[in-house]
Every structure is written in C-alpha cells, then in structure tokens.
Amino acid sequence: MIKTMRGLTRVTCAAVLVTSVVGCRAADTVCAAVPNLAVRLHAKDGRTGSAINSPIVSATIIGESAPPEVIVGEPGDSSLVRIFGNAGQYEVTVKKTGYTDLVQRVSVTATGSCLTDNTVDLDVVMTPTQ
C-alpha cells in the first residue's frame, strides 16, 4: 500500500520490517526514504546566453505545506540549482539583481514501485532590466 503524507511518500509492506533509514523491503524492491532530485535548473542571460551564477531561487509544491529543499550551486558550477522533493506541481521563482524576476510552473512525475521522481531539467532565460 502506498500513502502520501505531508509531501512524503510512505510505502507500507505487509509482514515486512520497516525502518525509517532503509525504507521498506518487499521481495527484491528496496525503497529509500530520502527526497528525490525533482528539478535541475540552469539560468541564462537572455541577451548573451551566458550562465547566471548564484541566482536566488525559491520553490513551492502546489498543495503542499512544506517547501522543497533548494540547493544553489555546486563545486565548479555556481549556476546549477537543485530542488529536492516529491512528485507534484512546482512553482519555481528565479531572481537576480539586474534581471526581471521569473516564475515558472513545472510538473514532476514519479514512476516505479518506489515512486522515484523523473527529474525535470529546467533551463530558464532571464531578461536583463537594462
């Protein structure tokens, strides 16, 4: 049986040991209880096409009270933004001084017995204000 509570997906298996770290083991399926990479975002300048480093990004999952985790940048690529959460309709806001704010909605779906998110690659083009 699969239940969704507060943005987290719980897989319940009959007569099987369930732990919060490992998840649930049913036959050969093991479901980890960790958030999935839902959205991978890159922001680009609308005039030059160059990457916009360290954009300010916020996200909500429509209908969920808890926001997804947003991580901006990683070693070697400060323009990459990763958003972790469950499947659903996301509203993503991207801001950067010198650019018009951008709001975009994307739909993240899930597949498989563990409901693994299908990561959405979101390339946004920001318009300079001057």
N, C-alpha and C positions, 0 to 999 in steps of 0.2 A: 504494500500500500504506500502511496506517495502523498505527503501532506506538505502544504506550504504555509509557514507561519512567520510573520514579521520579516518577510523578504528572504527567509532561509528555507531551503528545501530539506525535508527530513525523509529519509527512506526507512520504512519500518519493515523488518523481516520477521516472519513467524518462526519461533523456536530457534533463534539465532542470537548470538551475543552481539549487543550493540554498544559501541563505545563512542565518546564524543571526539576522540582523536582520530581513530582509524575509520570510523563510519560504520558501515554495515556490510557483512559478508553473506551473500546468498549465492550458493553454487560457486561459480567462478567470477562473480561480479563483486568488486570492492569499490565502494563509493566513498571518496574522501570528503570530509566535512570542512572544506575550505572554499572561499569565494573564488569565482572564475573570472578570467580576464574577459570582460564584456565588450569594452570599446578600446580601440587603439587609435589615438588621434594625433595628427600632424597638422600644424597651422602654417600657412604660407602667405607671403605678401602678395596682394593682388596685382601689383604693378611689376615687381621684379621676379616673382616666383620663388624667391629665396625663403628659407625656413625662418619662422619667427621663434626665437628662443624664449623659453620660460614664460609661455602665455599663462594667464590666470584663468583656470578652468574650474567650473562647478557643475555638478550634475545631480539630477533627481530621477528617481524611478517613479513614473506616474502611478499613483495609488498606493505607494509605499511610504511609511513614515520615516524610516531610517535611510539616510543618504548612502550612496555607494562610496567606496574608498577611491580617492583620486590621487594619483602619484604623478607629479610633473618632473620630467627629465630622468635621465639615467646616464651613467658614465659614457661619454662620447657622443651623446645626443640629447641636448637640453631642450630640443623642440618636441620630443616624444612625450605624450601624455597617456597614461594607462588608467582605465577606470574598471574597478573590480566590483562585481555584484551579480545578482541573479538575472535570469531572463526577464524581459519586460520592455515597456516603452520608456526610453530615456529622453530627458530634456537636458541638453548639454549647452552651457553658456561659456563662450570664449571671449576674454577681454585682454587688451594690451594697450598701454598708453600709445597714442598716435594712430589708433585704428578704431573703426566703428565696431561696437560690440556685436557679437554674432550669437544667435540662439538657433539651435537645430535639434530636431527630434529624430531619433533612430530607434528601430525595433531590433531587440536582441532575442533570438530564439534559442531553444535548448533541444538537444537530441540525446538519444541513448537511454539506457536504463538508469543512469546516474544523473540524467538531465544536465549534461555538460553544455555550457554556453557555446554558441557559434559566434566567435569573436567578430565584431564589426570593425572594419578599417574605415575611419572617418577622416578624410582629407578636407580641411576647411580652408577657404581662401578669404583672407581678411582685407577689407578696403581701407587704405590709408586715409586719414582725415584731412590731410593737406596735400 
